[in-house]
Amino acid sequence: MSESAAPTAQEAPMGAVSDLVTIAEGFALPAPVAAVEPLGRGNVNDTYLVSLRGEDQPRFVLQRLNTRVFRRPKLVMGNISAVVRHVERRLAEEPPQPGRLPWRVPQVVPARGGSTPWLVRGEAFWRTLSFIEDSRSHETITDLEHAREIGYGLGRFHSLISDLPASELADTLEGFHITPGYLAEYRRVLAESTVSPSAETEHCLAFVQQRQDLASVLEQARTAGRLQLRPIHGDPKINNLLMASGSEIGDGEGRGSQAGCGQAIALVDLDTVKPGLVHYDIGDCLRSACNRLGEETRDWPAVQFDLELAEALLEGYLGQARAFLTPDDFAHIPEAIRLIPFELGLRFLTDHLAGNVYFKVSHPGHNLERALVQFQLTRSIEAQLPAIRAIVERLRATEVAP
């Protein structure tokens, strides 16, 4: 989910479909708009699928950015455009990867007249991107080959942008993934909260109290020069990785997917692209992928971190990304895997205590349930940290096939 450095108020949803059609037709689309329908389950932006009139017309993604989260939306679009240009150049220069479908990147559609890649209507900021056809996403992992493909997709994306100077991207979400900042905000909100106490809330408060020293592990390493800022995606949960419909996964040696999830071909939802630590992405991807029950489950006591999925995902990731990782990068991967679910749980808990002013919720206690899921995932990771460290060390010492 696209996220900001602090809880913010939600925007009201857009109204009539006719309004959406008018907005979509303000972009330089190749044909008149036939339909605009809700798309996806994002927690921040309002997203719609745009279909055009006529046969064999491409589809597009229309989004209204939540400008209370993305306070500088023009810089967000600048980052997206920079990454798209860089990835397209890299793809044009590289030979195809054997046995792999081409990597794809969403295209930014300009407004009619070509002056900007966005439209402003009242207080709403709109943009349109190309839709990646013949693809699908998943909310949970289907099998080990799917996990490898998720890892491949994130590693492919990181590899393609690894030589893009971080200085060429704006920091559009200052404080994003800076866990000590989230901890400070949590303490401020806790002191002012009027939310009624409960056993679940007390459980979460105790969990944070016991682990508050964990918050600074990555930022201390960055300050000490052990970790460096690079371009990152910022939100690589598994449903942002698109898999090709009907494609087969295999390594040429008979290893293939039984679930038919398809090859990873794109990483979308680029709003959070910015300078950061690749560990934020690695930790967030594993957090998202290795909980088989999903982050919206209400059965939080049953949540477990799946070590087999983690190993498969890291194999796929390192097959693409190991060339630019340093020994210090490897050393901090297990800490990132532990930290990021704790951080997200902390943010859900903070929003619950603040009265649900940032994340979209569907029912009372939704953010508290989300916090419980992430904290239980953190606990499961902690119980398996020695095994996680051993996996990372083995993969570091072993050449992983791309």
ABEGO torsion letter per residue (X at the ends): XBBBABBBBBBBBBBBAAAAAAAAAABBBABBBABBBBBEABAABBBBBBBBBEBGBBBBBBBBBBAAABABAAAAAAAAAAAAAAAAAAAAABBBBBGBBBBBBBBBBBBBGGABABBBBEABBBBBBBBBBGBBBBABBABAAAAAAAAAAAAAAAAAAAABBAAABBBABBGBGBAAAAAAAAAAAAAABABBBBAAAAAAAAAAAAAAAAAAAAAAAAAAGABBBBBBAGBABAAABBBBBGBBBBAGAGBBBAAGAEBBABBBGAAABBBBBAAAAAAAAAAAAABAAEAABABAAABBBBAAAAAAAAAAAAAAAAAABBAAAAAAAAAAAAAAAAAAAAAAAAAAAAGGAABBBABBGAAAAAAAAAAAAAAAAAAAAAAAAAAAAAAAABBBBX
